[in-house]
Structures are given as C-alpha cells and as structure tokens.
Amino acid sequence: MKKIVIILSAILLVAALAVPSFAAGFTPSVEQKGAPTVVSATDADGNAFADGEVIVTPVSAADSADAAIADGLKAAYEQIKAAATLTDIAPSIGDYLKEIGSEASVEDLVVRDLFDVSVTGAAAESGSVTVRFNLGLSQSATLIVLHNYEGSNWEIIPKDRVKQNADGTVDVTFDSFSPVAFVVDKQETADTTTPSTNAPSSPQTSDNGVLRVAGVAALGLGCAAVIGSVVASKKRKG
C-alpha cells in the first residue's frame, strides 16, 4: 500500500512540475489588443505625414493584413513565444537594462504590444520616421523597443531613438519597417490597453492555464480513486 501511495504521489508531482509557464511572456491581452494609439508621425525635420502614410498593424489583426505583414507578425509572435527569456532573441537585453538604469531583470520583462509598422506615400521616401505612441507609461517606466528587422533577427532600438515623454507618450524613430515589440517591466506597469473586438481570445494566458490545472486536478482525483479502490479491496480480503 505504501509503495502505491509513493508511486502515485510521484506521478502527481511530475504532472504538477510539467505545467508549463508562458516562456518569455506577453501581457494577457497581447493577442486581443488593437494597435497602440498613434498621436503623430513626422519626418526628420518634424514635418507631419498625411493620415494613412504610416500604418500600424497589431498582431491581433494579422489575419486581415497583407500577406507579407501577416507572415512577419505571426513569425515574430512565434519567436517570442518560443523564447525561454527575451535574451534568446535579444542577447544584449540585460546589458541594455543596465544602460538605461532600469532595476528590472530580464525575467521581469513582458511584451505589452506586438505590431508591424509600414509606410506608404511620402513616408516611404523619408529616410526616417518618428512615431509618437500614447502608451500611458510614466516617464521613468522601463521600456525597451525590439525590432524584428529580418527573419529571426532582432535589434534593440537605441535609447537615443526612444524618448519617453511626461504625458505618457513615447517617440520612436524608425529607419526600417517591420514587426516591433514594446517590452515593459511587469512589476511596474499595468496593461490597460483596450482589446480589439475582432481579435481572438488569448488561450496561452488564460484558458490553457485553467485546462492545465484542471488536468492535474483530474489526475489527482484519479490517483485518489485508485488508492481508495486498493484500500477497499484489502478490507474485503481481510
């Protein structure tokens, strides 16, 4: 009897430890969010581009985007999802945290927005584009902007091209256009962005977790039933 209890307890322990966490980490609504709000888009001389010349497409809208944008966003999402930590896709991210004076660790970081930036018209002819996003972040909050510039290659946009303003907006200067991730410290920021009504639910941060817990619980009940059956059988034999 003791051997059975030990074996079943070991099975339960292995099952509990096997419940995976979401690797590098996204904020819970990243698959559901609309694009971060664009306040303005200007060239190097501060001249504003016309509406529609700078296009921001969130990962939640990938299925309805042009094929190239959709493929890029989905690939970027999968790369972040598969990473154990963000160091896997941006090896220098730990050093960058020190460079910007952040007290956060790499493990504290989460992706709060994943989107594509594309340009047309005059913006496509400009050497660089500065986009002001309204993120609602404090000026001292940790913010890292990752750029998936080609395939599985990512870069950290230098701090001199990322300006956090006192009103919660952020100016980011781009000189190439493809998927972008806003990375923040989950310990100091809250995700308050409104989900997109057309976006799917985010199973990796909610439904899957519930299902995993339910699965472990069901296994526990099964083990209890086996133990109970063995005990009852022994009593009958006695």
Salt bridges, closest charged atoms under 4 A:
ASP63 OD1 - LYS74 NZ 2.79
ASP113 OD1 - LYS33 NZ 3.03
ASP113 OD2 - ARG112 NE 2.53
GLU155 OE2 - HIS147 ND1 2.76
ASP171 OD1 - ARG132 NE 2.56
ASP175 OD2 - ARG161 NH1 3.71
ASP191 OD1 - LYS33 NZ 3.32
